[in-house]
């Protein structure tokens, strides 16, 4: 990753792609070419990219560098609620901020749970254990802003570096069908 972006008046863009399934070859990465395409359509270019497995220490260190870089960074993967998803926790650690349930994220996740129950013809049971667990997807570092998800309403999030300085990292799901519209 490059040194902090202090000499460049125009923003530099970075991409972090997280997931053991990418590094093992179980899934092919589609984010890098799509992100390059999205930037190019706007007359912009990618300055750097990094692939990481689901290793919390590596993710945290990479995020520390990203926040300190001054760059605009997108991170794809690891923000779900499964045991191998560590990105939200690593972002909090990299920023030295507590994780909190974002009120707007909570509202959107509950709305999604309600929509799903209605689509399946089931009663809305917000306190059912699996539905309560889904709220973990709205737990972000304190001070995060949400990124709307037009696919299923489960938001991503964005954080600026410590004290609002440094780079901004935009955290998106690993699934292209969700991540690409959010980019």
Buried (B, 14 or more C-beta within 10 A) or exposed (E): BEEBBEEEEEEBBBBBBBBBBBBEEEBEBBBBEBBBEBBEEEEBEBBBBBBBBBBEEBBBBBBBBBBBBBBBBBBBBBBBBEEEBBBBBBBBBBBEBEBBEBEEBBBBBBEBBBEBBEEEEEEEEEEEEEBEEBBBBBBBBEBBBBBEBEBBBBBBBBBBBBEEEBBBBBBBBBBBEBBBEBB
